Amino acid sequence: MTVWILGFDLSLSAPGAAAVPIDWRPGDWKRVRTWLDKPDEVKNDDRVGQMQRVLRIADWAEQIVHELGARNVHAYREDYGYNQNNAFASRIMESGGHVQAALFKRFKLVVEPVRAVSARKLFYGERKLQQKDQKTHVQLALFNEVKAPKKWDENEADAFIIANWGLSERSGKFLILKR
């Protein structure tokens, strides 16, 4: 029975997920599973469309947890630093909250929020992580230095970075860049 560390990037346009077995050896990319959803609903200010998108993302997340075997999953989701005036950020928070509630209701699974910047800094190790374009720098290092599959979408890569944080929380072996 495999215990999985599951990371989510709950982007509204293309949410990504990555599952890493707790006994993973860093660099064994064949054992990492990823998912990418591309909701059909139009991304605009239509509240009905937004709700349909949020519900679809929650259903997608439930399918992943079910596929992995809910009893064997520890889940984490990317949390962001939000600007009070950012309406788009509030939509992402709605989606994250709905996914968390759906997974708890169906599986009694508590999804832990992880600050994206903290997960990126863990991966970056002792190196200085640039303030500007952190996401891009981390993804380039993930693909070019530790040889993650380049077929991954940026949201799958972000979900892996969140799962990597989860590995550190659950005493698994996790990736950290060398100087």
Order of alpha helices (4+ residues) and beta strands (2+ residues): beta-beta-beta-alpha-beta-alpha-beta-alpha-alpha-alpha
